[in-house]
Amino acid sequence: MSYCACKELLTTSDLSVTQIASSAGFSSQSYFSQIFNKKVGMSPRQYRKLYSHEKKE
């Protein structure tokens, strides 16, 4: 699963970060969060909080 797909799931689904990490092939939510943070510049939770309201409107 690509980071675009993960970002899409974060903003459009009610899946937990742990569930998204698992579906992306990561065995650990914390490792997924580390890598996501390096690639995107913020944690998955921060990304969800910042962008999820824009998708729902």
PyMOL commands that place a pseudoatom at each C-alpha (Angstrom):
pseudoatom trace, name=CA, resn=MET, resi=1, chain=A, elem=C, hetatm=0, pos=[0.000, 0.000, 0.000]
pseudoatom trace, name=CA, resn=SER, resi=2, chain=A, elem=C, hetatm=0, pos=[1.359, 3.417, -0.920]
pseudoatom trace, name=CA, resn=TYR, resi=3, chain=A, elem=C, hetatm=0, pos=[1.563, 6.456, 1.311]
pseudoatom trace, name=CA, resn=CYS, resi=4, chain=A, elem=C, hetatm=0, pos=[-1.114, 8.081, -0.834]
pseudoatom trace, name=CA, resn=ALA, resi=5, chain=A, elem=C, hetatm=0, pos=[-3.436, 5.193, 0.004]
pseudoatom trace, name=CA, resn=CYS, resi=6, chain=A, elem=C, hetatm=0, pos=[-2.550, 5.464, 3.700]
pseudoatom trace, name=CA, resn=LYS, resi=7, chain=A, elem=C, hetatm=0, pos=[-3.192, 9.203, 3.642]
pseudoatom trace, name=CA, resn=GLU, resi=8, chain=A, elem=C, hetatm=0, pos=[-6.534, 8.569, 1.936]
pseudoatom trace, name=CA, resn=LEU, resi=9, chain=A, elem=C, hetatm=0, pos=[-7.525, 6.020, 4.583]
pseudoatom trace, name=CA, resn=LEU, resi=10, chain=A, elem=C, hetatm=0, pos=[-6.515, 8.387, 7.362]
pseudoatom trace, name=CA, resn=THR, resi=11, chain=A, elem=C, hetatm=0, pos=[-8.794, 11.106, 6.057]
pseudoatom trace, name=CA, resn=THR, resi=12, chain=A, elem=C, hetatm=0, pos=[-11.761, 9.100, 4.773]
pseudoatom trace, name=CA, resn=SER, resi=13, chain=A, elem=C, hetatm=0, pos=[-12.074, 6.044, 7.016]
pseudoatom trace, name=CA, resn=ASP, resi=14, chain=A, elem=C, hetatm=0, pos=[-12.664, 5.320, 10.660]
pseudoatom trace, name=CA, resn=LEU, resi=15, chain=A, elem=C, hetatm=0, pos=[-9.889, 2.723, 10.704]
pseudoatom trace, name=CA, resn=SER, resi=16, chain=A, elem=C, hetatm=0, pos=[-7.383, 3.159, 13.512]
pseudoatom trace, name=CA, resn=VAL, resi=17, chain=A, elem=C, hetatm=0, pos=[-3.790, 4.075, 12.745]
pseudoatom trace, name=CA, resn=THR, resi=18, chain=A, elem=C, hetatm=0, pos=[-2.868, 0.563, 13.907]
pseudoatom trace, name=CA, resn=GLN, resi=19, chain=A, elem=C, hetatm=0, pos=[-5.292, -0.991, 11.388]
pseudoatom trace, name=CA, resn=ILE, resi=20, chain=A, elem=C, hetatm=0, pos=[-3.960, 1.191, 8.584]
pseudoatom trace, name=CA, resn=ALA, resi=21, chain=A, elem=C, hetatm=0, pos=[-0.378, 0.343, 9.521]
pseudoatom trace, name=CA, resn=SER, resi=22, chain=A, elem=C, hetatm=0, pos=[-1.214, -3.359, 9.494]
pseudoatom trace, name=CA, resn=SER, resi=23, chain=A, elem=C, hetatm=0, pos=[-2.943, -3.170, 6.115]
pseudoatom trace, name=CA, resn=ALA, resi=24, chain=A, elem=C, hetatm=0, pos=[0.083, -1.319, 4.741]
pseudoatom trace, name=CA, resn=GLY, resi=25, chain=A, elem=C, hetatm=0, pos=[2.271, -4.237, 5.780]
pseudoatom trace, name=CA, resn=PHE, resi=26, chain=A, elem=C, hetatm=0, pos=[3.850, -2.794, 8.911]
pseudoatom trace, name=CA, resn=SER, resi=27, chain=A, elem=C, hetatm=0, pos=[4.126, -5.098, 11.915]
pseudoatom trace, name=CA, resn=SER, resi=28, chain=A, elem=C, hetatm=0, pos=[4.248, -2.146, 14.300]
pseudoatom trace, name=CA, resn=GLN, resi=29, chain=A, elem=C, hetatm=0, pos=[2.119, 0.987, 14.472]
pseudoatom trace, name=CA, resn=SER, resi=30, chain=A, elem=C, hetatm=0, pos=[5.010, 2.921, 16.002]
pseudoatom trace, name=CA, resn=TYR, resi=31, chain=A, elem=C, hetatm=0, pos=[7.337, 2.015, 13.119]
pseudoatom trace, name=CA, resn=PHE, resi=32, chain=A, elem=C, hetatm=0, pos=[4.648, 3.004, 10.604]
pseudoatom trace, name=CA, resn=SER, resi=33, chain=A, elem=C, hetatm=0, pos=[4.272, 6.328, 12.432]
pseudoatom trace, name=CA, resn=GLN, resi=34, chain=A, elem=C, hetatm=0, pos=[8.043, 6.918, 12.319]
pseudoatom trace, name=CA, resn=ILE, resi=35, chain=A, elem=C, hetatm=0, pos=[8.247, 6.249, 8.585]
pseudoatom trace, name=CA, resn=PHE, resi=36, chain=A, elem=C, hetatm=0, pos=[5.058, 8.220, 7.848]
pseudoatom trace, name=CA, resn=ASN, resi=37, chain=A, elem=C, hetatm=0, pos=[6.468, 11.156, 9.819]
pseudoatom trace, name=CA, resn=LYS, resi=38, chain=A, elem=C, hetatm=0, pos=[9.719, 11.067, 7.820]
pseudoatom trace, name=CA, resn=LYS, resi=39, chain=A, elem=C, hetatm=0, pos=[7.862, 10.933, 4.479]
pseudoatom trace, name=CA, resn=VAL, resi=40, chain=A, elem=C, hetatm=0, pos=[4.999, 13.338, 5.220]
pseudoatom trace, name=CA, resn=GLY, resi=41, chain=A, elem=C, hetatm=0, pos=[6.423, 15.596, 7.913]
pseudoatom trace, name=CA, resn=MET, resi=42, chain=A, elem=C, hetatm=0, pos=[3.820, 14.847, 10.587]
pseudoatom trace, name=CA, resn=SER, resi=43, chain=A, elem=C, hetatm=0, pos=[2.430, 11.870, 12.455]
pseudoatom trace, name=CA, resn=PRO, resi=44, chain=A, elem=C, hetatm=0, pos=[-0.533, 9.917, 11.065]
pseudoatom trace, name=CA, resn=ARG, resi=45, chain=A, elem=C, hetatm=0, pos=[-2.731, 11.262, 13.879]
pseudoatom trace, name=CA, resn=GLN, resi=46, chain=A, elem=C, hetatm=0, pos=[-1.694, 14.846, 13.144]
pseudoatom trace, name=CA, resn=TYR, resi=47, chain=A, elem=C, hetatm=0, pos=[-2.359, 14.270, 9.441]
pseudoatom trace, name=CA, resn=ARG, resi=48, chain=A, elem=C, hetatm=0, pos=[-5.813, 12.850, 10.192]
pseudoatom trace, name=CA, resn=LYS, resi=49, chain=A, elem=C, hetatm=0, pos=[-6.699, 15.730, 12.510]
pseudoatom trace, name=CA, resn=LEU, resi=50, chain=A, elem=C, hetatm=0, pos=[-5.511, 18.350, 10.026]
pseudoatom trace, name=CA, resn=TYR, resi=51, chain=A, elem=C, hetatm=0, pos=[-7.035, 16.947, 6.839]
pseudoatom trace, name=CA, resn=SER, resi=52, chain=A, elem=C, hetatm=0, pos=[-10.005, 14.746, 7.727]
pseudoatom trace, name=CA, resn=HIS, resi=53, chain=A, elem=C, hetatm=0, pos=[-12.433, 17.661, 8.100]
pseudoatom trace, name=CA, resn=GLU, resi=54, chain=A, elem=C, hetatm=0, pos=[-11.600, 18.860, 4.572]
pseudoatom trace, name=CA, resn=LYS, resi=55, chain=A, elem=C, hetatm=0, pos=[-12.547, 15.508, 3.015]
pseudoatom trace, name=CA, resn=LYS, resi=56, chain=A, elem=C, hetatm=0, pos=[-15.880, 15.259, 4.833]
pseudoatom trace, name=CA, resn=GLU, resi=57, chain=A, elem=C, hetatm=0, pos=[-17.163, 18.661, 3.717]
for i in range(1, 57): cmd.bond("trace and resi %d" % i, "trace and resi %d" % (i + 1))
show_as sticks, trace
zoom trace
